[in-house]
Amino acid sequence: MTGAKANCTAKLGGAFQAWDGYIQGRNLELQENERIVQAWRTGHFSAQEPDSRVEITLRADGDATEVTLLHTGLPAHGMRYLQGWVDFYFSPMATYFSRD
């Protein structure tokens, strides 16, 4: 969907990575079909910067699913990821899911 490799496990505490390891972290909370919370960081985080937190909530809406993403705990340079979510995830997802 995004055009880049990603690896993830469906286990609590399990690791994930995306974009050839540029993004990495671990699963903090998993509620099947409802919510995913992950510790998240990129290669631009310094060793002294703690992981940020990504919370994805899924809500059934008829035949569709509403996806809400909340990304918190970012370091000072973290606003750069706002456009990255749009360019590399939300826009490709919209294209992917709008296909017949």
C-alpha positions as CSV (number, residue, x, y, z in Angstrom):
1,M,0.0,0.0,0.0
2,T,2.8,2.5,0.9
3,G,5.4,1.1,-1.5
4,A,7.9,0.4,1.3
5,K,8.7,-2.7,3.3
6,A,7.2,-3.1,6.8
7,N,7.4,-5.9,9.3
8,C,5.2,-6.1,12.3
9,T,4.0,-8.7,14.8
10,A,0.6,-9.0,16.4
11,K,2.1,-9.7,19.8
12,L,2.1,-7.3,22.8
13,G,5.7,-6.0,23.2
14,G,6.6,-7.2,19.7
15,A,8.8,-5.1,17.5
16,F,7.9,-3.5,14.2
17,Q,9.8,-1.5,11.5
18,A,8.9,0.3,8.3
19,W,10.7,2.1,5.5
20,D,13.8,-0.2,5.6
21,G,14.2,0.3,9.4
22,Y,13.9,4.1,9.3
23,I,10.8,3.7,11.5
24,Q,10.9,1.3,14.4
25,G,9.3,0.5,17.7
26,R,7.2,-1.9,19.7
27,N,3.5,-2.7,20.4
28,L,2.4,-1.3,23.8
29,E,-1.3,-2.1,23.5
30,L,-3.3,-4.3,21.1
31,Q,-7.1,-4.5,21.1
32,E,-8.2,-6.6,18.2
33,N,-10.3,-4.6,15.6
34,E,-10.3,-1.5,18.0
35,R,-6.9,-0.1,19.0
36,I,-3.2,-0.2,18.5
37,V,-0.7,1.7,20.6
38,Q,3.0,1.7,19.7
39,A,6.2,3.2,20.9
40,W,7.5,4.8,17.7
41,R,10.8,6.5,16.6
42,T,12.8,7.2,13.5
43,G,16.4,7.3,12.6
44,H,16.3,11.0,13.2
45,F,15.7,10.5,16.9
46,S,18.8,10.9,19.0
47,A,19.7,8.2,21.5
48,Q,18.7,10.6,24.3
49,E,15.2,11.2,22.9
50,P,12.5,8.8,24.2
51,D,10.2,7.0,21.9
52,S,7.1,8.9,20.8
53,R,3.7,7.2,21.0
54,V,1.3,6.4,18.1
55,E,-2.3,5.4,19.0
56,I,-4.5,4.1,16.2
57,T,-8.2,3.7,16.9
58,L,-10.5,1.8,14.5
59,R,-14.3,2.4,14.6
60,A,-16.8,0.6,12.4
61,D,-19.1,3.0,10.5
62,G,-21.5,0.9,8.4
63,D,-19.5,-0.8,5.7
64,A,-16.5,1.4,6.3
65,T,-14.0,1.8,9.1
66,E,-13.0,5.2,10.6
67,V,-9.3,5.3,11.4
68,T,-8.0,7.9,13.9
69,L,-4.3,8.4,14.5
70,L,-2.8,10.3,17.4
71,H,0.9,10.8,17.5
72,T,2.3,12.3,20.8
73,G,5.5,12.7,22.7
74,L,7.5,13.9,19.7
75,P,10.8,15.6,20.1
76,A,11.3,19.2,19.0
77,H,11.9,18.2,15.4
78,G,8.7,16.0,15.4
79,M,6.5,18.3,13.4
80,R,8.3,17.0,10.3
81,Y,6.3,13.8,10.6
82,L,2.9,15.5,10.2
83,Q,3.3,15.8,6.5
84,G,5.0,12.4,6.3
85,W,1.8,10.8,7.7
86,V,-0.2,12.4,4.9
87,D,2.3,11.8,2.1
88,F,3.4,8.3,2.9
89,Y,0.3,6.8,4.7
90,F,-3.0,8.6,4.4
91,S,-2.8,9.5,0.7
92,P,-1.6,6.0,-0.4
93,M,-4.3,4.4,1.8
94,A,-7.0,6.6,0.2
95,T,-5.8,5.5,-3.2
96,Y,-5.5,1.9,-2.2
97,F,-9.0,1.6,-0.6
98,S,-10.8,3.6,-3.4
99,R,-9.9,1.0,-6.0
100,D,-12.7,-1.2,-7.3
